[in-house]
Structure formats: structure tokens, C-alpha cells
């Protein structure tokens, strides 16, 4: 059993980055130095403590966000290690939603990369204070100052160095606040030798130190006077001012090192305590009440329960829910309410509570505000749901999920496994909201949709390993949308006589005229229902008005070209014609829906495919061949950037032309080429 910690000594942080920047490697060192693990698990050996899934160990990547906790200098750090691959970005999104701060890891050679930008947008949405750890400085071509320059250029953030590598990096770093030289010795870097920085080295560090002091001085007038007078400020005053600047999001402290070589990690751990906020220092969370009012929920143990379920996970075959508690206390056996759409409320019982260390769990006798816990016994709670006290209903801001862009036809190898497959797919969808299972109306096939090829591959592997379902899969099928080519109008007169079972005849009659027009990309759908009513002087009743809106939505159910969902167009109901009592709401709804469908056909459907923002990293000698291949795939080349002997090609390309691209790229570059892609928009590429 474990009791609630002192919130002032708690730090809830996440580690996030572009794929292969070294997040999990950094996490493993943090756990080792904190004494949580007695050996360092290496990602490349498939032995990382936080990558406990078989698929993570086999692929050498993080797939699911893993939660752990560790003591450090009389504080408790609750830490989430997140995936770097764009296919699993939902794991980063929902982790950022419940954290108080984060460490963003950069590759010392490449600096800010595409997925770093995605992670940064997620961090910005929740206004999380952040530290940067510039990793892999032991590699050829690594450049600490260039990495910080990419933070300023690509993220629009203000990086401020706190630790800096020596110009000829040998694993030694200089701490700019304490004016000390840190060397990391011992078998695993656990022996830290801290000594005063000699004058010759310090002369090289002065520009870095001045930048740090000027950034901190903006938050403290007394410190500013000392800096301007060129007096030596007290290190504690610098720490305090830098903390204010970091919490306000004005600057982002940066640290140097190489996690794989066990260098530079302990200063980051110390700075998590000194620069990132405790739960009580974060702004209150906005909550909505059923009566339409809003409320700010402060992080405090007193008051009715308010918690956010941010992840569902099947653990040992049983359903568990990860939740962050924002207010109040939760004990095993407590009843919780889960407000839903349109005023619905589910009531459940939290049977057991656990704290989590990767794939190990420890029973709790209670949990309080500020904690991240695992709850067993909740059958219905899902990602983004609010758990609250039954007598005090509210809901916190939900977690956004992206629409899947790639599909794969899937079926069991044996018809006897049909039920088992459906049950397994349901569990996977509960865990991962970006996985969807749909029925293809034309072929009758079951289609599993996800965020990319790797996402679907991992789902298939889990079906076979965890759920023992052997499956057959088809070729990847890219999700499409539709819009229209041009503006158009159409009308429809609905007139029908229906003979009822009692022999009486029911006559329905109504007419409608509508207009449709294309909108810019990303504008969505707009529906305007303020029609002219014929004959003049007749007023629409509320049911008829609702029927007109419903009819317009019915007509927009699918596109005229392929039946795909529609986007980026406007519909206006221009006119309706009534025939007295014959124009029932149902008749009006059908007339409007048919008029919309006719207008869409006249306007002509245009298929929109997912367009990916793509970065291709290739040796300079192979740029010509790769550029030619990308142009053959109808990619739009935006620009290129040189990075040592490598070149980064920035382009936009339709997803269907990038399926299987990694194989072709490696062939053209003798195995040295890499590429990343992030969904940008649906367009007619």
C-alpha cells in the first residue's frame, strides 16, 4: 500500500521527441541513477525497462506511453516515456494533457525534426513548461549551438543553455549557473566529479553565461541591476528567476549530454526539481457544468472528486484505466460518475487503485489530487472521460483524437475465430482511439483503419501475440474525403401517397431548392437553413425547421464521386415549398436531402487524399536520384537543407504514393536514407 505524497515535492513530467532521438535511453538512465532499476536496459538490445511490450522490444521503438515513478533528492517524479513515431502520436497527445512539464529530447546532429514540431504543438496547446536535452553530442557532426538555433528557428521558442559541452566534446559539460565542470565516471556514469571551472575554459563559456543571465534577469529587477553592473549574482537568485521564466513559458532551459554514454543526465534530473512546476503551481483546469456554467478546478485534495481518464489498457487480460486526479481524493470502492453527451451519466465503482512502474503495479489505499493512478473495475470509462463525484457533475477538457488515414482489410484465417477477432478488435479500439474498425459498404470487408503502415502492422502483431487470433490482411487502402468541383443549385419536389395497413392513404408533399459551393481546404462543412417559404406568409414550425436541418445533413452523408465523407463545402437551403398539412416534417426532410444530393452531383465530386508533410534525409551524393523519384511521385518540393554530408528534402506528398517508400529509398541510398511524414491535410493531390 502507498499513501498520497506531498504535492510540493511531486513533479509530473513526460519525455518526448522525434523517433530515435533517445527518449527511452534517457529514461533508462534516469531510473538507474534514481535507484529504481539496478541495471540499465538498452533499447538496441531490446531490454529497456520502459519498452516492456514484445513489439517494442522487437522493433526497438516505444509504442505505448509508459508510466513510472522515482525518488530524487527527497522528491517524487512521476514520469511518462512517450513514443516518437508519428503513427503513435495519440500517446503523446493524451500524456501531454495530464502532465505538468516535459523534457524534449533533441538529436545533437539534427536538432529539431518533424515529429519534434508535432510534439511542440501538443506541448503548446496545454502550455507546459519544458526543458530541452540535446542528446547524442558524442556523435560525429553533433553541434550544440546549431541544435539550439533550430529550436529558435523552427519552434519559435527562446532556448537558454544551462549546461554546455566543451568545444571538443569529451563527455565533460560546463554548468553555467554554478560555474562548475562536471565529469561522469564509473561503469555507468554514476560517479559525478564536480569541480570549479578553470579560467581558460570559462572564458569560452562567457557568451553562453551572459545569455543565461540576461534571460533570467528579465524576471527579477534586482538580478537585472546586478547583471547590468557586471556584478556576480547569487546562484540561487539565478535559479529562482530562471524558474519564473520557464514556468511563464518565456524561455526554455537547455542541457547537453549523451544519454547512451551516461553523460549529462544528472543535471537534467536536478533541474526538473528546480525549474519544472509542482502540481499545485499549474493553472487551474477549466471544467464545464451540466447547466452550462464553467468552473476552474484547482489542484487540491479538498473538494469533490475531479479526474480525467487519459488511457485504457488491457492488463493481464483485464480492463484498467489510467487517470490523473485534479481535485479531491479517490479510494478503492468509491462510486464515480462519468458525464456523457446530451446529459447522460454513467455510474461506476473504482474497485482497486494502483501506482505504476512500467508493467508493474502496486496497490494503493487512496489517491489524491496531483497523482497519476491506474484504476481497475471501470467498465465504461474511456479516453477523455471525466470521473467525478456523483453529487457534483462536471467535465474537464477532452483529449483530441485524429482521424485515421490508412486502412487494411482484415479477416480471421478460420471462421471459428470470428467472435474472438471482434472481441480483440474492440479491446484494441478501447486502448487506442486512433484505431477504427469499419465495414466497407461495397465489398462487405472488415477494414481496420489507423495512422500509418507501422501502426497497422503493430496492431496485427498484437492480435496474434496477445489475443491468439491468426488473421489475413489485404493491401493498405488510403482513407479519402470528397469535396465538390464547383457551385451548383438543384431543386426537388417530393410527392408520395402511401397506403397504410388500415386501408387509409397517407399523402406527403414538399419541395426544396438548395445551393452548394466549395470552400477552402480545412474550412469544414457549413449548413445555412434560412429558406424563403412558399406560399408567402406561411411560417415554419419548430419541427419543420429541425427537419430542414436534418435533411441537409442527410444529403451530406457521402460524396457524389466515391461515397467518401464530405468536407470543405457550404450548403444553403434557399427555398422550401409547403402544401399545407401534406408537408409534414418527414416530407420536408426528404425533399431537402434529395435536393442536396442532386446539387452535389451537378457540382461534381472531387476526391481528396491525405497529404503528408515529408522530410527525406539522404546522402548528398544521392540527392538528384531521390529528388527525381519524389517528383515522379508528384511530390511538391518546398526546399532543401544541408546537414553535414546529408541533405534534408522538405516536401508535401500524397500518402498513397508513399506506401512502401522506405524500401525504395534505402535502395536508392544504399541503406543510408531515412524519411518521416506527418499528416497535414486532405487535398486533391
LOVO-735600 format. One line per field, with one value per residue (C-alpha): residue number from 1; x, y, z. Coordinates in steps of 0.001 Angstrom, whole numbers, padded with zeros to 6 digits. Layout:
! residues N
i c(NUM ...)
xx c(X ...)
yy c(Y ...)
zz c(Z ...)
! end
This chain:
! residues 685
i c(1 2 3 4 5 6 7 8 9 10 11 12 13 14 15 16 17 18 19 20 21 22 23 24 25 26 27 28 29 30 31 32 33 34 35 36 37 38 39 40 41 42 43 44 45 46 47 48 49 50 51 52 53 54 55 56 57 58 59 60 61 62 63 64 65 66 67 68 69 70 71 72 73 74 75 76 77 78 79 80 81 82 83 84 85 86 87 88 89 90 91 92 93 94 95 96 97 98 99 100 101 102 103 104 105 106 107 108 109 110 111 112 113 114 115 116 117 118 119 120 121 122 123 124 125 126 127 128 129 130 131 132 133 134 135 136 137 138 139 140 141 142 143 144 145 146 147 148 149 150 151 152 153 154 155 156 157 158 159 160 161 162 163 164 165 166 167 168 169 170 171 172 173 174 175 176 177 178 179 180 181 182 183 184 185 186 187 188 189 190 191 192 193 194 195 196 197 198 199 200 201 202 203 204 205 206 207 208 209 210 211 212 213 214 215 216 217 218 219 220 221 222 223 224 225 226 227 228 229 230 231 232 233 234 235 236 237 238 239 240 241 242 243 244 245 246 247 248 249 250 251 252 253 254 255 256 257 258 259 260 261 262 263 264 265 266 267 268 269 270 271 272 273 274 275 276 277 278 279 280 281 282 283 284 285 286 287 288 289 290 291 292 293 294 295 296 297 298 299 300 301 302 303 304 305 306 307 308 309 310 311 312 313 314 315 316 317 318 319 320 321 322 323 324 325 326 327 328 329 330 331 332 333 334 335 336 337 338 339 340 341 342 343 344 345 346 347 348 349 350 351 352 353 354 355 356 357 358 359 360 361 362 363 364 365 366 367 368 369 370 371 372 373 374 375 376 377 378 379 380 381 382 383 384 385 386 387 388 389 390 391 392 393 394 395 396 397 398 399 400 401 402 403 404 405 406 407 408 409 410 411 412 413 414 415 416 417 418 419 420 421 422 423 424 425 426 427 428 429 430 431 432 433 434 435 436 437 438 439 440 441 442 443 444 445 446 447 448 449 450 451 452 453 454 455 456 457 458 459 460 461 462 463 464 465 466 467 468 469 470 471 472 473 474 475 476 477 478 479 480 481 482 483 484 485 486 487 488 489 490 491 492 493 494 495 496 497 498 499 500 501 502 503 504 505 506 507 508 509 510 511 512 513 514 515 516 517 518 519 520 521 522 523 524 525 526 527 528 529 530 531 532 533 534 535 536 537 538 539 540 541 542 543 544 545 546 547 548 549 550 551 552 553 554 555 556 557 558 559 560 561 562 563 564 565 566 567 568 569 570 571 572 573 574 575 576 577 578 579 580 581 582 583 584 585 586 587 588 589 590 591 592 593 594 595 596 597 598 599 600 601 602 603 604 605 606 607 608 609 610 611 612 613 614 615 616 617 618 619 620 621 622 623 624 625 626 627 628 629 630 631 632 633 634 635 636 637 638 639 640 641 642 643 644 645 646 647 648 649 650 651 652 653 654 655 656 657 658 659 660 661 662 663 664 665 666 667 668 669 670 671 672 673 674 675 676 677 678 679 680 681 682 683 684 685)
xx c(000000 001088 -000171 -000582 002667 003286 002291 005009 007575 005939 006840 004640 006746 006918 009785 009002 010893 011246 011735 015298 016332 016978 013911 013837 017638 017428 014573 016589 019480 017120 015672 019145 020558 017419 017976 014686 016405 019678 020826 020436 018250 019389 016855 019135 019330 015532 015967 014672 012700 010027 009707 008095 005783 007101 006518 008546 011462 011291 011103 013398 010871 008413 004814 002777 003298 004732 004271 006772 007754 011101 012581 015179 016586 013602 011107 008838 008994 006095 007389 005811 008030 006180 006586 008441 006925 004180 001843 001522 001061 -002175 000034 001894 -001315 -003024 000158 000733 -002870 -002229 001379 002759 006015 008127 011649 012018 014978 016841 019347 022596 023258 019797 018314 014572 012992 009427 007964 009658 007456 004358 005292 005918 002437 000965 003037 001948 -001738 -001505 001032 003511 006829 009626 013331 015438 018058 020402 021437 023984 026680 029282 028340 030261 028583 026886 026664 025049 024731 023236 020672 019629 019422 016888 014775 014615 014080 011632 009755 009826 010983 013724 016344 018653 021632 022174 024807 027138 029580 033240 034079 035992 033359 034863 031846 032565 029931 030096 027302 026730 024851 027197 030332 031383 032865 031031 032745 030868 032862 032222 030910 027563 028296 027014 030139 029887 033043 032111 034954 035293 035641 039168 039594 040711 037564 035355 036478 034965 031731 031212 028875 026658 026672 025736 022777 021576 021863 020097 017199 016878 017248 014061 012087 013926 014708 017319 019085 018891 020707 023469 023856 023969 026545 028553 028390 028443 024849 023922 023302 020060 018738 019580 017812 014724 014493 015105 012345 009906 010813 010449 007062 005832 006938 009230 012394 013211 016316 018608 021035 023840 024953 024863 022430 023897 027357 025863 026820 024870 021778 022045 021975 018709 017246 018249 016738 013407 013035 014369 012718 009541 006332 004732 001060 -000085 001842 -000035 -003003 -006454 -008199 -011372 -014428 -017973 -021147 -024351 -026184 -023784 -021692 -017916 -015674 -011927 -010701 -007657 -005219 -006177 -007046 -010102 -013331 -015351 -013512 -012486 -010226 -009517 -009268 -006500 -005763 -007360 -005085 -005747 -003564 -003284 -006454 -008420 -009512 -007664 -007923 -005109 -006380 -004951 -006666 -007175 -009182 -010267 -009468 -010240 -010305 -010932 -014670 -015654 -018512 -017704 -019928 -018969 -020954 -021579 -023101 -026602 -026857 -026254 -024407 -022871 -022131 -019265 -017184 -013401 -012659 -008877 -006202 -002559 000565 002513 006107 006151 004408 004403 001651 001466 -001804 -002852 -005223 -006042 -005031 -005173 -005051 -001827 -001401 -001476 -003040 -004301 -007921 -009409 -013138 -014294 -016141 -017240 -014762 -012711 -010041 -011030 -013837 -014134 -014505 -016302 -018231 -021830 -023237 -021009 -021144 -018676 -016446 -012884 -011484 -011426 -008447 -008423 -008011 -007001 -008845 -007118 -005659 -004867 -006993 -006328 -008897 -008724 -010354 -009663 -007945 -010622 -014309 -014301 -012141 -014670 -016018 -012538 -011367 -014296 -013644 -009907 -010549 -012944 -010240 -007640 -010023 -010680 -006924 -006213 -008864 -006984 -007692 -011113 -012886 -015371 -017367 -016733 -020233 -019207 -017130 -018543 -014988 -013969 -011406 -009005 -008020 -005065 -002461 000069 001652 003587 000507 -001483 001442 001774 -001993 -001796 001128 -000729 -003821 -001713 000503 -001890 -005224 -004069 -006074 -004492 -005504 -005306 -004815 -005263 -003265 -003215 -006093 -005741 -008662 -010177 -012514 -014562 -015434 -017066 -015599 -017920 -021014 -024414 -028123 -030876 -034472 -036626 -040371 -041217 -044736 -045782 -049009 -048559 -051270 -051420 -052332 -055826 -056527 -056218 -053878 -051183 -050150 -046892 -045743 -042973 -040411 -036943 -034270 -030660 -027262 -023833 -020410 -016816 -014837 -011074 -009192 -009726 -012921 -015134 -018868 -021266 -025046 -027352 -031087 -032939 -035092 -037736 -041074 -043707 -046556 -045724 -046832 -046614 -044414 -042326 -042974 -040026 -040398 -040275 -037174 -035458 -036478 -034858 -031556 -031717 -032458 -029389 -027241 -028761 -027824 -024237 -023817 -021456 -019860 -021150 -017950 -016934 -019272 -016459 -017212 -017554 -015634 -014878 -018221 -021192 -024878 -027670 -031333 -032708 -036393 -038997 -042465 -045214 -048514 -050432 -050949 -049274 -045875 -045036 -041555 -040704 -041720 -039628 -036632 -036754 -037216 -034225 -031995 -032802 -032230 -028811 -027853 -028871 -026873 -023786 -024000 -024292 -021348 -019179 -017260 -013553 -011616 -009250 -006354 -004225 -001253 001761 004390 007503 011207 013654 017245 019706 023462 024439 025605 022105 020042 019474 018143 015877 014528 013711 011881 009897 008875 007744 005526 004148 005601 005768 009365 009438 013152 016312 018653 022270 023334 026998 027264 023485 020685 017120 014460 011256 008185 004442 003290 000064 000112 -000863 002322 004480 003275 006315 008570 011169 012203 012721 014553 017008 017671 018497 020755 022498 020598 021515 018304 015538 012224 009459 005966 003227 -000401 -001066 -004402 -006767 -006276 -006749 -003117)
yy c(000000 003582 006925 010261 012250 015884 017731 020376 017597 015981 016520 015013 015119 013489 012787 013364 013714 012722 008989 007777 010979 008956 009397 005881 005781 008962 007478 004332 006443 008493 005305 003878 006979 007249 003673 002380 -000100 -001840 -002186 -000012 -001586 -000683 -000056 -001569 -004777 -004964 -004724 -001241 -001160 001125 -000732 -003809 -004839 -007622 -005434 -002571 -004895 -006459 -003135 -001167 001690 002950 002203 002932 005654 004008 005455 005120 006898 007507 009298 012022 014325 013919 014492 012121 012271 010662 010172 009174 007960 008609 007253 009260 007681 009812 006782 006722 010454 009891 008529 011856 013902 012245 012198 015944 016536 015245 016355 019458 019751 017908 017191 017383 015423 016626 014749 016733 016242 017011 019373 019930 017263 016894 014969 017406 020092 017923 017317 021047 021911 019438 020979 024470 023519 022632 025401 023019 024363 022429 021654 020598 017863 017962 014321 012325 015008 012232 011568 012996 016153 016978 020715 022020 025644 024617 022417 025396 027543 025081 025474 029217 028937 026024 026232 029987 029358 031022 028405 029213 026951 025838 023172 023387 020839 021631 022633 019354 017214 014505 013841 016842 019560 023035 024163 027849 028729 027028 027752 024130 021401 018024 014737 011438 008386 004875 001996 003739 007423 007212 008836 012566 014639 018319 020820 024589 025584 026764 030269 029227 027163 029735 032406 030259 029954 033673 034322 031406 032651 036200 034934 032912 035834 038256 035815 035280 038998 039800 038204 039868 043584 043139 040494 042754 045539 043137 041817 045320 046358 043248 042018 038295 037259 034676 031268 030783 034097 032994 029655 031402 033873 031181 029095 032024 032458 028725 028472 031509 029914 032847 030729 027036 025862 023574 020861 018998 015375 011880 009534 006426 007362 008204 011878 014958 013216 014103 017901 017421 015431 018195 020838 019004 019762 023329 024511 022499 023036 021035 020145 022988 025523 024755 026951 025607 023413 024593 022400 022622 022098 020429 023766 025419 027233 026942 026342 026442 023296 023920 021110 020395 017356 019060 019209 016772 014409 015587 013283 012691 009218 009532 005959 002500 -000533 -004252 -005516 -009274 -009590 -007132 -003595 -000827 002947 005471 008677 011973 013308 017081 017559 015541 012019 008577 005319 001700 001043 004682 005373 007731 009442 009753 012528 011815 013556 015019 014826 011090 009943 006538 005407 003020 001799 002116 -001378 -001070 001614 001148 003169 002080 001326 000411 -003014 -003436 -002169 -001576 -001396 001973 002539 006039 008592 012385 015393 015536 011773 009623 006274 003065 002146 -001341 -002018 000730 -000995 002059 004892 005656 008087 011680 010886 012846 010906 012982 012731 011534 014614 017122 016591 018332 017518 018576 019420 016266 014804 015368 012319 012429 010713 007590 007918 004320 001174 -002564 -005253 -007844 -011239 -014332 -017253 -019516 -018619 -020151 -017196 -014563 -013876 -013847 -011345 -008984 -009087 -008444 -005542 -003990 -004118 -002579 000277 000934 001241 003315 005822 006310 002699 002229 -000834 -000199 -002250 -001450 -000982 -002022 -005124 -006168 -006459 -005502 -002679 -001747 001908 003615 006355 004590 001357 000761 001473 -001201 -003630 -003388 -003870 -007038 -008367 -007743 -009547 -012647 -012442 -011164 -012448 -015560 -014682 -015630 -013097 -012432 -008857 -007103 -004306 -000894 001338 005095 006890 009550 012520 014371 017945 019475 020997 023994 025749 024352 024549 021928 021504 018527 018067 015151 013775 010338 008558 005668 003076 002215 -001186 000070 000949 004695 006657 008983 011742 013664 016601 019203 020935 022386 024285 024302 025661 024138 025770 024644 026144 026474 023446 022922 025006 022008 021885 024798 024491 027520 026877 030172 029496 031566 029849 029335 030234 033636 034367 030757 030245 027155 025448 024189 020596 021678 023815 020857 018626 021029 020936 017142 016807 018875 016660 013532 014788 015345 011782 010865 012329 012028 010512 007653 007935 009166 011652 015242 018307 021889 022887 025093 024184 026777 025859 028633 027857 025381 024866 023728 022082 022683 019642 017410 018993 017006 017271 013920 015147 018307 016311 014006 016912 018812 015692 014822 018417 018406 015107 016439 019648 017660 015534 018679 020274 017211 015293 015787 013119 014372 012214 012546 014826 014303 016850 014826 015149 012870 012690 011390 011455 014473 012195 010686 013888 014026 010483 010866 014245 012743 009864 012220 014323 011145 010569 014099 015429 019212 020037 023027 023359 021505 021884 020738 018933 017917 015331 014750 016734 017118 017382 019078 018238 017522 014220 012204 009264 006669 007494 006922 003429 001174 004169 003297 000186 002199 004957 002552 001005 004412 005433 002128 001881 005369 007265 007941 009717 010905 012058 013803 014169 017730 017889 016236 017697 016883 015912)
zz c(000000 -000639 000626 -001159 -001445 -000512 -003711 -003277 -003702 -006749 -010407 -013142 -016291 -019707 -022070 -025735 -029017 -032636 -033182 -032386 -030588 -027415 -025148 -023778 -023421 -021306 -019253 -018538 -017154 -015006 -013485 -012890 -011191 -009022 -007839 -009281 -011616 -010784 -014388 -017448 -020118 -023612 -026394 -029053 -027003 -026572 -022798 -021927 -018679 -020164 -023506 -021988 -024866 -027100 -030172 -028632 -027932 -031396 -033294 -030949 -030608 -027997 -028981 -025866 -023267 -020144 -016658 -013832 -010622 -008986 -005964 -006484 -003831 -001469 -004299 -006225 -010021 -011903 -015417 -018725 -021596 -024861 -028415 -031044 -034154 -035701 -036005 -032208 -031669 -029684 -026888 -026765 -027018 -024076 -021995 -022507 -021432 -017896 -017272 -015555 -017526 -020053 -021271 -025049 -026379 -029483 -031626 -031348 -035067 -036474 -033900 -034315 -036565 -037943 -035014 -032625 -034184 -033681 -030040 -029618 -030902 -028415 -025610 -026636 -026627 -022929 -022115 -020480 -019215 -020937 -020787 -023779 -023566 -026575 -026838 -028851 -028631 -028865 -032499 -035475 -036739 -033428 -032738 -029541 -030693 -034043 -032264 -030136 -033271 -034758 -031594 -032222 -035989 -036248 -032944 -032378 -028794 -026774 -025804 -022887 -022211 -018605 -019289 -022295 -023758 -024170 -027768 -028222 -026534 -024352 -022138 -019903 -019525 -018008 -015658 -016378 -013174 -010724 -012834 -012418 -014571 -014499 -015387 -015390 -014318 -013066 -015108 -015828 -015261 -011696 -010257 -010841 -010361 -009909 -009792 -010267 -013905 -014751 -016119 -019617 -020206 -018514 -020992 -023763 -021777 -021107 -024090 -023004 -019400 -020453 -022484 -019498 -017071 -019418 -019855 -016093 -015352 -017276 -014409 -011491 -011253 -008501 -010573 -013636 -011754 -010747 -014295 -015806 -013209 -014110 -010508 -009726 -008876 -006276 -007984 -006015 -007369 -010917 -010365 -008961 -011860 -014448 -012853 -013147 -016817 -017513 -015772 -017695 -020988 -021800 -022025 -022297 -020397 -022412 -021312 -023060 -022958 -024357 -022624 -024260 -022902 -019469 -019716 -018651 -017231 -013522 -014120 -016017 -013106 -010673 -012932 -013151 -009439 -009666 -012906 -013564 -011568 -008800 -009488 -007232 -009328 -012541 -013528 -012571 -015170 -016881 -016258 -017636 -015651 -016937 -016511 -018980 -016378 -016196 -013212 -012571 -010823 -008607 -007787 -004180 -002092 -000568 -002526 -004653 -006983 -010475 -012513 -016192 -017722 -020305 -021293 -021294 -021100 -021013 -018181 -017662 -019729 -017587 -018339 -016462 -016779 -016266 -014652 -013439 -010328 -010427 -007235 -004225 -003125 -004554 -002589 -003642 -003681 -004302 -006706 -009586 -012140 -015811 -017560 -021238 -024241 -024106 -020345 -019956 -016839 -016119 -012582 -011860 -008944 -008757 -007422 -006945 -007304 -008277 -008795 -011851 -012771 -016496 -016469 -012667 -010395 -006634 -004692 -003265 -000344 -001610 -004242 -004100 -006400 -008406 -008702 -011835 -010975 -012533 -011758 -012059 -012223 -014622 -017478 -019471 -018849 -021954 -023163 -022371 -019916 -016679 -013432 -010805 -007571 -008203 -006464 -008268 -012033 -014335 -017266 -017990 -021424 -023554 -025414 -029177 -031413 -035052 -037852 -039256 -042757 -043776 -043887 -044121 -044931 -042162 -041567 -039428 -041105 -039636 -039449 -035961 -034845 -035990 -032499 -030988 -033636 -032980 -029232 -029734 -032127 -029614 -026925 -029249 -030107 -026418 -025828 -028935 -030131 -033436 -034422 -036048 -037384 -040203 -042686 -046363 -047790 -051307 -050578 -047219 -045887 -042363 -042526 -039727 -040034 -038375 -038608 -040847 -042014 -038787 -036675 -038529 -038526 -034733 -034312 -036441 -034417 -031156 -032443 -032992 -029879 -027208 -028457 -030374 -033498 -036823 -039449 -043172 -044345 -047672 -049235 -047494 -048540 -048101 -046476 -048744 -048422 -051026 -051832 -054923 -058073 -058488 -057196 -058208 -057427 -057567 -056505 -055691 -055307 -053076 -053548 -052396 -051489 -049077 -048482 -044798 -043283 -042315 -045936 -045479 -047714 -046406 -048798 -048299 -050388 -050049 -052254 -051687 -053600 -052373 -053410 -052764 -053127 -052500 -049597 -048975 -047619 -043928 -043797 -042979 -043693 -043244 -043483 -043671 -043294 -043629 -046699 -048384 -047656 -050345 -050342 -048868 -045344 -044139 -041047 -040351 -037029 -034881 -036085 -039731 -039084 -037435 -040368 -042869 -040930 -040628 -044353 -045252 -043018 -044599 -048050 -046921 -045660 -048507 -051605 -055187 -056651 -054345 -051377 -049105 -046285 -047473 -046337 -047356 -048834 -047968 -048299 -048306 -048288 -050495 -050647 -049416 -050816 -048479 -049301 -046101 -043910 -046540 -045785 -042681 -041155 -042755 -046212 -045793 -044620 -047652 -050095 -048730 -048630 -052263 -053396 -051700 -053367 -056797 -056240 -055221 -058382 -060528 -058716 -059412 -056766 -056205 -054321 -051596 -050411 -047282 -047994 -045751 -044754 -045518 -044753 -046562 -045236 -047856 -048557 -050647 -053473 -053866 -053794 -057558 -057815 -054758 -055933 -059327 -057677 -055440 -058431 -060183 -057143 -057754 -054517 -054147 -053159 -050776 -050040 -049063 -046074 -045822 -042660 -042907 -045692 -045592 -047226 -045928 -048635 -047400 -049469 -049486 -050967 -051107 -048702 -051311 -053255 -050170 -049275 -049145 -049894 -047251 -049232 -052434 -050550 -048959 -052351 -053873 -050967 -050161 -046882 -045590 -046440 -043921 -044108 -041810 -042664 -040721 -041806 -042940 -044778 -047213 -050678 -054342 -054878)
! end
